[in-house]
């Protein structure tokens, strides 16, 4: 079994579609139905997005456009992940987390990602594209936002994160406003995952949680299926980390074997 990082660096691909917190087993079941292509297990780098980013993209990639629904990957030259500045790593970063954010959903729905990936594909003819979808990560679109609260330790982490972000504001008020928007969205990514996953289980049961997770994944795959006819080249669907869905009473991000799905068109 190969490491995902090695495949990203060595394998021929034109489009890498990252489904945040996507589990191999759930994608396997849906791939049987949809028949996207050949699916493999690959070794993970981490159990969260920040660590995955730092370990996977540890050098400059001038050949990659990163279309991002996740504010950890942004063009603002602000290290929301310590030691990782996406604007200096990739040729360009498209901030879908900013312009595609839907306040009612508290996330970027996958149809916004579909639109922006197609636009990037038209603009950058000779570059690789990574499209980072938020789904199947919480919040679950079929349920709507679930307030899981933020623990005391998480509040301390968020406060420290906010101080770091604000200390990096060195330019105009317009940039400051953009960074505040970035921070407000990071709260949802940083602060609610474990609490929200557990809260969904408390409210709907573990079976209800797993159903909502699967539906989130199905929604993302539906948009990807629509998008495929606009993309010419080799397409891979993968993930940044796994997700506990009540196994051994665990909820939230997990270090699990990741999917590597080579799409057949």
N, C-alpha and C positions, 0 to 999 in steps of 0.2 A: 504494500500500500504506500503510495507516494504522498509527499507533503504538498499541501495546497500551494504554498509559496513557490515551490520548485515548478509546479505545473503552470502557475501564472507567469513565471519568468521564462520557461523553456517551451511551453506548448504553443502551437499556432492557434491564435484566436484574434478575432476582430472586435468582438463585443463580449464583455464579461458582465453579466447581470447578477448583482449581489442582492439576495433576499435576506434582510436583517433578521437574525435569530431563527433561520430556517433549519429544521431538523432533516436529517437524511431519510428517516423512516416515513415521515409524512410526505415528503416529495416523492419518495419511491412509490407510495400508494397512488398518488395523483398522476404520476408519470405512467403507471399501468393503464390508467383510464385515458389520458390525453395523448400518450405516445409521443412525447416531445423528442426523445432520442435515447442515447446510451448513458446510463447513470452509473457512476463509480463512487465508492467511499474514498475520502482523502483525509490525511492527518491534519488536525487543526493546529493553529498557532496560539490560541488563547481562549478565554471564556468571556471576553467582552470586546467591544468595537475599538476602544482606544489602543489596547495592547495589540490587537490584530493589525491595526493600521501601522503602528511603529515597527512591528516585526515583519510585516509583509512588504511594506514600501519603505525600505531603509536606504534608498538611494534615489537619485533623480530619474524621472521617467518623462522625457520630452516627447515621447510618442503617444502619450495617453491623455485623453480628455476625461475628467471625472465629473459625471452628472450626479449630483448628490441631493437626496432627500434628507440626509442625516447631517445636522449642523456640526458634528465633529469634523467633517470634511468641508471646508469653506474657503472662499477666496479672499477673506478679509485680512490675511496675514496676522491672525491672532492665534496663538497656540492654545486652543481649547483642550488639546492633548499635549501635555508637556513633551517637548522635544520633537513635535511633529507639526510642520507648517505646510499644509497641502498646496498653498499657492507657490511654494518654492520647490515642490516635488513634481507636480504634474504640469503639462503644457498649459492647461486651462482647467478651471473648476467652475461648473455651472451650479449656482446656488438655488436649487429648486426648493430647498428647505425654507428659503425666504419668500420667493414669489409664488410658490405653489402651496404654501401652508394654508390649511383650512381651519379656522379657529373653532368651528363647531365640532370638528373631528379631533382637534388637538394633534394633528399629524398632517403629512403630505399624502393624499390618496394616490394610488398607483396610476390613475389616468393622467395625472399631472406629470408623472415621470415619463409615461409613454410619449406625451406631447414633446417634452423637452429632449428626450433621447433622439426622437425623429428630427427635431430641429438641429441638434448638435451633429447628427449624421449628415445632414445636408450642408452644414457649414464647414465641417472638417472632413474633407474627402479622404485624406491620407493619414488619418490618425486612428488609433485604437480608442474605443469608448468603454469606460466602466460606468454602468448605471446602478446606483445604490438605492434600492427601494427600502422603505421602512417596514413594509409588511413581510412576514407575518408577525413582526414585533408589535407589542401593544402600542396604542389602544386598538381593540378589536372593532373593526368598522361595523360589524353586524350588531354589536351591543351598544356602541357609542362609548364616550369616555367614562371610565369608572374611577372615582376618586379613591385611590388607595392610601392617601396621606403620605407624609414624608417623615421618616424616623429622625430622632435627635442627631444621630451620627451622620445621617445623610444631609440634614440641614447644615451641619458644620462643614461638610464637604462642599455643599453648594455655596456657602458663605465664602469659603476660601477660593472657590472657583470664580465667584463674582469679583472678589478683590483682585485676583490675577488678571481677569478680563479688563476691569476698569483701569488697572495700572498700565495696561498696554495701549490705552487710548492716548494718542499723541498727535492727532491731526484735527480735522474740522468737526464741528457739531454734527454735520451730516453723517460722518463716520461714527461718531459716538451713538447716534440714534440707531444706526445699523447694528452696532455691537450690542446695544440693549435688546434689540429684536433677537439677535443670535442667542443671547443669554436666556431670554424668556423661553425660547424653544429648547435650549439645553436642559432646562429644568424638567421638561417632560421626558427627555431622553435619559438624563442622569437620575432623576429623583423618583420615578414612579414604577420602573419596570418590575422589580421584585415585589413591591407592595401591591402594584396593580394586578399582577398575575395572581398573587395570593388572594387579593380582594375578589377577583372574578370567581375564583374557586369557592370562596366563602359564600358568595351570593348565588352562584349557579351550579355549584358542585364541580368536582374534577371532570366529570363527563361533559358538563356545560363549557368548562374552560377549554377542553380539548376540541370540542365542536367549534367554538369561536376561533381558536387558533387555526384550525383547518380551513374555516371559511375565509379568514384573512389571507391565507396562502392561496386559496382558490381565486379570490378577487385579484390578487397580484398576477397570477398565472393567466387569468383571462385577458388582462391588459397586455401581457407579454405576447400572448398568442395573436392579438390584433396587430401588435407592433412588428411581428416577424416579417410580414410581407413588405415592409419598408426597409429592411436591413439586408444587405448583401455581404455575405462573408461567413466566417466561422463564429458561432455563438455558443457561449457557455453560461450555464446558470449555476451559481454557487452561493455560499453564505459566509458570514464573518464569525459566527459562533452558534452554538446550539441553545436550547431552552428546556429547563425542567418544567414539566407540566403535571406535577403531583407525584412523580415517582419517588418513593421513599419519603414522601411528604416534603419534597423540595420544589421550590418555585423560582423561576427567574433564569438568568443567564447561566450557561453551562459549557464546560469544555467537552465537546462530543465530536465524533467523526463527522466530517462535513460532506455535503453532496457536491459532486462535480458532474454536471449533466451536459453532455455534448449534444446540442440540438441538431436534429436532422430537418432540413427544409425541403 
